[in-house]
Amino acid sequence: MSALSTQANPPVSEAEMQAAVRTLLLGMGEDPDREGLRDTPKRVVKALKFLTSGYQQSLDELLNGAVFSENANEMVLVRDIDLFSSCEHHILPIIGRAHVAYIPNGKVIGLSKIARICEMYGRRLQVQERLTAQIADALQGLLQPQGVAVVVEATHMCMVMRGVQKPGSWTVTSSMQGIFADDAKTRHEFMNLIRHSPSFH
């Protein structure tokens, strides 16, 4: 495995996971043998494995060689990347979008790979602050650019559906590295670009 590998091997079987879901159903006062719930443990495990499939992915495999030498030094921005994750405290959805920019320093990455990186880290149990930093750190490590900027805007179902129950609230986190952290003009250019509403929607 390379230094970029992030794969994890689950220590329990799918059958054990299904048994755990069955136990949860019993704990809720349900009958896991009734018709509507009979296949629920299997479905829940399948859904959870998909929603956390980022644990089975690695950056080096995801990139598949899509880093190219290029004499470019202007900002590259991919904005409004749909983001779906799960909070690690309640395993409830985090729904939002990411804006990712970097300024090349001799290397560029395939644009779709930026969205793939966001997806890989999103499909893990997360806190938004860590998710934002992981996206920025990945690009910084892969490209060694002049700078990286990531802003994530998301709503957390653990705040909407339970606890404080505040629908409509959004959390914004950012990670600025290199020139984005050091140069206010570059940082403001990025922030202005992600505020602009795209005309093609």
JOTAFEN-V772908 format. One line per field, one symbol per residue. phi: phi as a letter, one per 20 degrees, with the letter a starting at -180 (. if undefined). A space follows every 10 residues. Layout:
BEGIN
phi = ???
END
This chain:
BEGIN
phi = .efefcfcdf ecefffffff fgfffffene dfefgfdgdf gfffffffff fdfffedcff ffflmedcfb ecbdfdcddl egccccffec ldfdcabccc cbdfcocccg gffffffgff ffebfcdfff gfffffffff ffdlffaccc cddbddffee eblflcfnec ddcbcdcmff eedfffffff fffeefffee e
END
